[in-house]
Amino acid sequence: METPVGSNRAEQLIKTFEAFRDQLDSHNERRERIIKISRDVTALAKKMIFSLHRLPPPSGTTSSQVIPPGIQKELAKRNSEIHELLRKAAVDLEGPNAHKYQKQLSGALQEYLEALTFQHYLQTSTLVAYPAACALLSPLGITLPESDFLLGWADTTGELMRRAISLLPAHPDSAREILVVLRGLWEGFECLNVDTEGGRGTWGEIGKKMGVMRGSVQKVEDALYSVCVRGSERPAGMLDLSGGGAGNKRQREDDEYADNY
């Protein structure tokens, strides 16, 4: 027969484990909400990038340009939807949760920053600075880690490379401007002295993306060489991007990695 003392201990244990259960349920629900928001933000940011790639070539002597009203309307709509989602995420990221669940939102912040930086470059021929990015996200209740900012910048090099290639052979001067920016980013990331293979955590991610960044710089260099140096050797409008054997193999590897990230 169970004594009153034993009964009380059993009830206390049950209440303790019920409290643990509630905490775990709350943690899993919060985590799943943030992951869903992160996926939605990533999808919307990719749509912003797709819209930006539909821009016509610049009409002036620089690569900066005015975004047409139709595309600007699409961007504003996606941007508004992303802000609304991030406000919802901020509710679950208050206090210590901001660090606890940062990893779940990290990919979305990088993708959104990539879209913002690409748009900012197309409009101004400059990149978004860290203080400006923080000022944009702070009113939404979101803190932007420096690591996500750097990784977002690293991802932007792929979009700049595609833009430069799309401008050739008709607009080599604009493509050269983009190449200067790509080289500047590559040199800046090289100063971090990050291991490009075998790294872990944030530095490991930066190291891996530096390999893709190097491929982007090389591809624009090869394309400009094909147009500006060897352009007289082939018919007008024909652009050779095949490159050399080893370089081309390396580029295929970089493209495959970019497709997976």
C-alpha positions as CSV (number, residue, x, y, z in Angstrom):
1,M,0.0,0.0,0.0
2,E,1.4,3.4,-1.0
3,T,2.1,5.8,1.8
4,P,1.1,9.5,1.7
5,V,4.8,10.5,1.5
6,G,5.4,8.2,-1.5
7,S,2.2,9.5,-3.1
8,N,3.4,13.1,-2.8
9,R,6.8,12.3,-4.2
10,A,5.2,10.6,-7.2
11,E,3.0,13.6,-7.8
12,Q,6.0,16.0,-7.6
13,L,7.9,13.9,-10.1
14,I,5.0,13.8,-12.5
15,K,4.6,17.6,-12.2
16,T,8.3,18.1,-12.8
17,F,8.3,15.9,-15.9
18,E,5.2,17.6,-17.2
19,A,7.0,21.0,-16.8
20,F,9.9,19.5,-18.8
21,R,7.5,18.3,-21.4
22,D,5.9,21.7,-21.8
23,Q,9.3,23.3,-22.1
24,L,10.4,20.9,-24.9
25,D,7.1,21.3,-26.7
26,S,7.5,25.1,-26.5
27,H,11.0,24.8,-27.8
28,N,10.1,22.6,-30.7
29,E,7.1,24.7,-31.7
30,R,9.1,27.9,-31.6
31,R,11.9,26.3,-33.6
32,E,9.5,25.0,-36.3
33,R,7.9,28.4,-36.6
34,I,11.2,30.1,-37.2
35,I,12.3,27.4,-39.7
36,K,9.1,27.9,-41.7
37,I,9.5,31.7,-41.7
38,S,13.1,31.3,-42.7
39,R,12.1,29.1,-45.7
40,D,9.4,31.6,-46.7
41,V,11.9,34.6,-46.5
42,T,14.4,32.7,-48.5
43,A,11.9,31.9,-51.3
44,L,10.8,35.6,-51.4
45,A,14.4,36.8,-51.5
46,K,15.2,34.5,-54.4
47,K,12.2,35.9,-56.3
48,M,13.6,39.4,-55.7
49,I,16.9,38.3,-57.2
50,F,15.1,36.7,-60.2
51,S,13.2,40.0,-60.8
52,L,16.5,42.0,-60.7
53,H,18.1,39.7,-63.3
54,R,15.3,40.7,-65.7
55,L,16.6,44.3,-65.7
56,P,17.7,45.6,-69.2
57,P,21.3,46.7,-69.6
58,P,22.2,50.1,-68.3
59,S,21.7,53.0,-70.7
60,G,24.6,55.2,-69.4
61,T,28.3,54.7,-69.1
62,T,28.1,53.2,-65.6
63,S,26.5,50.0,-64.4
64,S,24.0,51.8,-62.1
65,Q,20.5,52.3,-63.4
66,V,16.9,53.1,-62.5
67,I,14.7,50.1,-61.9
68,P,11.6,50.1,-64.1
69,P,8.2,50.7,-62.3
70,G,7.0,47.2,-63.0
71,I,10.0,45.5,-61.4
72,Q,10.1,48.1,-58.6
73,K,6.5,47.2,-57.7
74,E,7.4,43.5,-57.6
75,L,10.4,44.2,-55.4
76,A,8.4,46.4,-53.0
77,K,5.8,43.7,-52.6
78,R,8.3,41.0,-51.9
79,N,10.2,43.3,-49.5
80,S,7.0,44.1,-47.6
81,E,6.2,40.4,-47.3
82,I,9.6,39.6,-46.0
83,H,9.4,42.4,-43.4
84,E,6.1,41.0,-42.2
85,L,7.6,37.6,-41.8
86,L,10.6,38.9,-39.9
87,R,8.4,40.8,-37.5
88,K,6.7,37.5,-36.7
89,A,10.0,35.8,-36.2
90,A,11.2,38.6,-33.9
91,V,8.5,37.6,-31.4
92,D,10.2,34.2,-30.9
93,L,13.7,35.8,-30.9
94,E,13.4,37.9,-27.8
95,G,16.0,37.9,-25.1
96,P,18.3,34.8,-25.0
97,N,16.2,33.2,-27.8
98,A,17.9,35.6,-30.2
99,H,21.1,33.5,-29.9
100,K,19.5,30.2,-29.2
101,Y,17.6,30.2,-32.6
102,Q,19.9,32.3,-34.7
103,K,21.0,29.3,-36.7
104,Q,17.5,28.6,-37.8
105,L,17.1,32.1,-39.3
106,S,20.7,32.5,-40.5
107,G,20.1,31.2,-44.1
108,A,17.1,33.6,-44.6
109,L,19.1,36.6,-43.4
110,Q,21.9,35.8,-45.8
111,E,19.6,35.3,-48.8
112,Y,17.7,38.5,-48.0
113,L,21.0,40.5,-47.6
114,E,22.1,39.0,-50.9
115,A,19.0,40.4,-52.6
116,L,19.3,43.8,-51.0
117,T,23.0,44.1,-51.8
118,F,22.4,43.1,-55.4
119,Q,19.6,45.6,-55.8
120,H,21.6,48.3,-54.1
121,Y,24.5,47.7,-56.5
122,L,22.3,47.9,-59.6
123,Q,20.9,51.2,-58.4
124,T,24.1,52.8,-57.0
125,S,27.1,50.8,-58.1
126,T,28.0,50.3,-54.5
127,L,27.4,47.6,-51.9
128,V,25.2,47.8,-48.8
129,A,27.3,48.5,-45.7
130,Y,26.9,46.7,-42.4
131,P,25.5,49.7,-40.5
132,A,22.9,50.3,-43.2
133,A,21.8,46.6,-43.2
134,C,21.5,46.7,-39.4
135,A,19.5,49.9,-39.6
136,L,17.1,48.2,-41.9
137,L,16.5,45.1,-39.8
138,S,16.6,46.7,-36.3
139,P,13.1,48.2,-36.6
140,L,11.8,44.7,-37.4
141,G,13.3,43.4,-34.1
142,I,16.0,41.4,-35.9
143,T,19.7,41.5,-35.0
144,L,22.1,40.9,-37.9
145,P,25.2,39.0,-36.9
146,E,28.4,40.1,-38.6
147,S,28.9,36.5,-39.8
148,D,25.5,36.5,-41.7
149,F,26.4,39.8,-43.2
150,L,29.7,38.5,-44.5
151,L,28.1,35.3,-45.9
152,G,25.4,37.4,-47.6
153,W,28.1,39.5,-49.3
154,A,29.9,36.3,-50.4
155,D,26.7,35.0,-52.0
156,T,26.2,38.3,-53.8
157,T,29.3,37.7,-55.9
158,G,27.5,35.0,-57.8
159,E,24.7,37.4,-58.8
160,L,27.2,40.0,-59.8
161,M,29.0,37.5,-61.9
162,R,25.8,36.5,-63.7
163,R,25.0,40.2,-64.3
164,A,28.5,40.9,-65.7
165,I,28.2,37.9,-68.1
166,S,24.8,39.0,-69.3
167,L,26.2,42.5,-70.1
168,L,28.7,41.0,-72.6
169,P,29.6,41.6,-75.3
170,A,27.5,44.7,-75.7
171,H,28.5,46.5,-72.4
172,P,32.1,45.6,-71.5
173,D,32.6,48.8,-69.5
174,S,29.8,47.9,-67.1
175,A,31.1,44.4,-66.8
176,R,34.6,45.8,-66.0
177,E,33.0,47.8,-63.1
178,I,31.5,44.7,-61.7
179,L,34.8,42.9,-62.1
180,V,36.5,45.6,-60.0
181,V,33.9,45.0,-57.2
182,L,34.3,41.3,-57.4
183,R,38.1,41.5,-57.1
184,G,37.8,43.9,-54.2
185,L,35.5,41.5,-52.4
186,W,37.8,38.6,-53.1
187,E,40.8,40.5,-51.8
188,G,38.9,41.5,-48.7
189,F,37.9,37.9,-47.9
190,E,41.4,36.7,-48.6
191,C,42.6,39.0,-45.8
192,L,40.5,36.9,-43.3
193,N,43.0,34.1,-43.9
194,V,40.3,31.4,-43.8
195,D,41.0,27.8,-44.6
196,T,39.0,27.1,-47.8
197,E,38.8,23.3,-47.1
198,G,38.0,21.4,-44.0
199,G,36.8,24.3,-41.8
200,R,33.9,24.2,-39.5
201,G,31.3,26.6,-38.3
202,T,31.0,30.1,-39.7
203,W,34.6,30.2,-40.8
204,G,34.1,26.9,-42.6
205,E,31.2,28.3,-44.5
206,I,33.1,31.4,-45.5
207,G,36.0,29.3,-46.6
208,K,33.7,27.2,-48.8
209,K,32.1,30.2,-50.4
210,M,35.5,31.8,-51.1
211,G,36.0,28.9,-53.5
212,V,32.9,29.8,-55.4
213,M,33.8,33.5,-55.2
214,R,37.2,32.8,-56.8
215,G,35.4,30.9,-59.6
216,S,33.1,33.9,-60.2
217,V,36.0,36.3,-60.5
218,Q,37.8,34.0,-62.9
219,K,34.7,33.5,-65.1
220,V,34.2,37.3,-65.5
221,E,37.9,37.7,-66.2
222,D,37.8,35.0,-68.9
223,A,34.6,36.5,-70.5
224,L,36.2,40.0,-70.6
225,Y,39.4,38.5,-72.1
226,S,37.3,36.7,-74.7
227,V,35.5,40.0,-75.7
228,C,38.3,42.6,-75.3
229,V,41.4,40.7,-76.3
230,R,40.2,38.0,-78.7
231,G,37.0,39.6,-79.9
232,S,38.5,40.4,-83.3
233,E,39.2,36.8,-83.9
234,R,35.6,35.7,-84.0
235,P,32.3,37.0,-85.5
236,A,30.6,39.9,-83.8
237,G,28.2,38.8,-81.0
238,M,29.8,35.4,-80.5
239,L,31.1,35.0,-77.0
240,D,33.4,32.1,-76.0
241,L,33.2,31.2,-72.3
242,S,34.7,27.8,-72.6
243,G,38.1,28.7,-71.0
244,G,40.9,26.2,-70.5
245,G,40.6,22.6,-69.6
246,A,41.7,22.7,-65.9
247,G,40.0,26.1,-65.4
248,N,36.8,24.9,-67.0
249,K,36.8,21.8,-64.8
250,R,37.3,24.0,-61.7
251,Q,34.5,26.3,-62.8
252,R,32.1,23.3,-63.3
253,E,32.9,22.2,-59.7
254,D,32.2,25.7,-58.4
255,D,29.0,25.9,-60.3
256,E,27.9,22.6,-58.9
257,Y,28.6,23.8,-55.4
258,A,26.7,27.1,-56.0
259,D,23.7,25.2,-57.2
260,N,23.7,23.2,-53.9
261,Y,23.8,26.4,-51.8
